[in-house]
Amino acid sequence: MNRPNPLDKFWASPAKTFVVFFLLLNLAFFSLDRLLILYSSYLAESVLHDNDKFVYELCLNETIRANLGVEYREFCEKAEVAAGSWVLLRALKRMISRTYLCGDTPCIDVLERVLEIVTRSMAWTMAAFFAGVVFVLGVGLWWCSRVSTARTKHSTVRQNTVDVESFVREEPMMIYQIADDGRASSSSTSASNKQKVL
């Protein structure tokens, strides 16, 4: 027996397909950007590595060491460590140090820029805030008036329904219950009219 593939049901939805495609596209661009950063970091670190090798070879010369004086140890030790390290690992370290949650710039820098823009344009920010408040209040009042109108219509329809129901429940009027002017008479006059008719 042939089992249905559960992915067929998943891919049938266009929204899910779009979301997955968008995420894969972002992942591809992110990976490409990281590869470019890794390549540029590798080139920069290979130049530094060559310089460190050259300095290390200079430090092996006793005459140059003697001319450097007391500080030669720290200088030569740093050059020896850097010359012995792998260029690719140094490039990876540089690439990772340039990867942030907010993209290529640190999140704190993005926040500082946003705060600088907001504080620089405080008048525009206040105007936008008040425009937003007016818009929200306007929409709220419009919605309340619609609800109030709907309730009024509902109560009018309900009252009319009650009036029709009470009219239908009443006993039909007899001719003797109608006065000369066309209105229904009171019960005392209707009783006297009834006796006159009999």
VOGU-3710 file (C-alpha; in Angstrom, 3 decimals, decimal comma):
1> mnrpnpldkf> 0,000/0,000/0,000  1,296/3,422/-0,940  1,496/5,831/2,035  0,844/9,529/1,397  3,819/11,798/1,814  3,202/14,246/4,717  5,253/16,902/2,915  2,736/16,967/0,050  0,141/18,384/2,432  2,659/20,915/3,779
11> waspaktfvv> 3,724/22,171/0,337  0,094/22,463/-0,797  -0,274/25,698/1,183  1,107/28,708/-0,750  1,717/30,690/2,455  3,904/27,967/3,962  5,783/27,585/0,703  6,439/31,329/0,582  7,673/31,411/4,191  10,032/28,484/3,631
21> fflllnlaff> 11,300/30,005/0,358  11,864/33,378/2,064  13,763/31,769/4,956  15,934/29,713/2,591  16,656/32,811/0,500  17,698/34,752/3,625  19,883/31,860/4,743  21,535/31,715/1,314  22,274/35,457/1,293  23,542/35,325/4,876
31> sldrllilys> 25,858/32,416/4,019  27,132/34,210/0,918  27,806/37,358/2,954  29,708/35,347/5,586  31,769/33,641/2,863  32,737/37,022/1,426  33,718/38,266/4,888  35,715/35,067/5,453  37,550/35,551/2,146  38,437/39,176/2,891
41> sylaesvlhd> 39,484/38,207/6,432  41,656/35,416/5,034  43,421/37,817/2,692  44,048/40,325/5,502  45,229/37,633/7,929  47,569/36,089/5,334  49,283/39,470/4,932  49,580/39,781/8,718  50,891/36,215/8,911  53,587/36,970/6,354
51> ndkfvyelcl> 54,584/40,077/8,319  54,736/38,076/11,551  56,929/35,442/9,869  59,270/38,153/8,682  59,488/39,684/12,163  60,089/36,239/13,694  62,946/35,605/11,268  64,410/38,997/12,188  64,162/38,119/15,858  66,315/35,032/15,243
61> netiranlgv> 69,201/37,327/14,335  71,287/38,098/17,449  72,443/41,497/16,185  68,923/42,796/15,640  67,860/41,424/18,995  70,647/43,302/20,700  69,646/46,517/18,951  66,011/46,139/20,077  67,039/46,272/23,697  64,960/44,982/26,602
71> eyrefcekae> 61,600/45,074/24,775  62,661/42,479/22,224  61,262/39,576/24,260  57,634/40,715/24,211  57,886/41,844/20,591  59,526/38,624/19,392  57,242/36,361/21,436  54,155/37,930/19,901  55,622/37,518/16,431  56,519/33,866/17,127
81> vaagswvllr> 52,983/33,029/18,357  51,368/34,808/15,410  53,689/33,148/12,884  52,870/29,690/14,280  49,071/30,091/14,127  46,871/28,986/11,229  45,730/31,690/8,881  42,292/30,132/8,345  41,568/29,981/12,089  42,534/33,639/12,479
91> alkrmisrty> 40,264/34,507/9,529  37,382/32,524/11,076  37,904/34,333/14,373  37,814/37,702/12,594  34,662/36,707/10,662  32,879/35,551/13,831  33,831/38,757/15,623  32,138/40,722/12,792  28,888/38,687/12,969  26,201/40,372/15,056
101> lcgdtpcidv> 22,553/39,722/15,763  21,611/42,952/13,974  23,655/42,210/10,830  27,113/43,630/10,144  26,916/46,323/12,828  26,616/45,775/16,580  23,099/46,086/17,978  24,235/48,779/20,411  25,348/50,941/17,467  21,964/50,474/15,777
111> lervleivtr> 20,209/51,448/19,021  22,437/54,518/19,411  21,631/55,621/15,849  17,899/55,214/16,429  18,074/57,170/19,687  20,127/59,883/17,974  17,525/60,208/15,216  14,688/60,293/17,750  16,327/62,912/19,961  17,373/65,006/16,974
121> smawtmaaff> 13,857/65,079/15,611  11,861/65,230/18,845  9,289/67,596/17,322  8,561/65,148/14,501  8,381/62,307/16,974  5,874/64,154/19,164  3,818/65,133/16,119  3,749/61,523/14,929  2,775/60,350/18,418  -0,114/62,825/18,670
131> agvvfvlgvg> -1,251/61,988/15,133  -1,315/58,338/16,140  -3,321/59,128/19,279  -5,825/61,198/17,266  -6,142/58,404/14,717  -6,732/55,754/17,401  -9,279/57,958/19,181  -11,038/58,708/15,890  -11,297/55,029/15,035  -12,510/54,287/18,568
141> lwwcsrvsta> -15,217/56,976/18,442  -16,327/55,843/14,979  -16,592/52,271/16,211  -18,530/53,340/19,326  -20,992/55,331/17,195  -21,543/52,319/14,942  -22,182/50,116/17,970  -24,547/52,700/19,450  -26,452/53,013/16,155  -26,692/49,251/15,886
151> rtkhstvrqn> -28,026/49,011/19,456  -30,597/51,730/18,776  -31,774/49,938/15,642  -31,900/46,660/17,540  -33,957/48,162/20,382  -36,335/49,824/17,863  -36,855/46,542/16,042  -37,347/44,774/19,353  -39,900/47,371/20,516  -41,786/47,076/17,236
161> tvdvesfvre> -41,813/43,302/17,610  -43,226/43,648/21,132  -45,914/46,079/19,888  -46,932/43,708/17,105  -47,035/40,755/19,495  -49,205/42,661/22,007  -51,516/43,787/19,215  -51,908/40,234/17,979  -52,648/38,945/21,521  -55,464/41,414/22,165
171> epmmiyqiad> -59,007/40,361/21,500  -60,502/41,794/18,353  -62,571/44,933/18,826  -66,273/44,907/18,218  -68,145/47,621/16,437  -69,823/48,755/19,637  -66,349/49,370/21,157  -65,609/52,067/18,599  -66,836/55,544/19,496  -68,331/57,967/17,019
181> dgrassssts> -65,033/59,711/16,385  -63,334/56,442/15,313  -61,363/55,756/18,486  -61,787/52,862/20,813  -63,966/53,811/23,728  -63,372/53,010/27,364  -64,817/49,870/28,924  -67,676/51,697/30,739  -68,942/53,353/27,585  -68,520/50,139/25,640
191> asnkqkvl> -70,659/48,276/28,172  -73,460/50,917/27,948  -73,252/50,836/24,161  -73,574/47,062/24,305  -76,779/47,331/26,325  -78,203/49,897/23,938  -77,565/47,630/21,003  -79,385/44,750/22,709
//
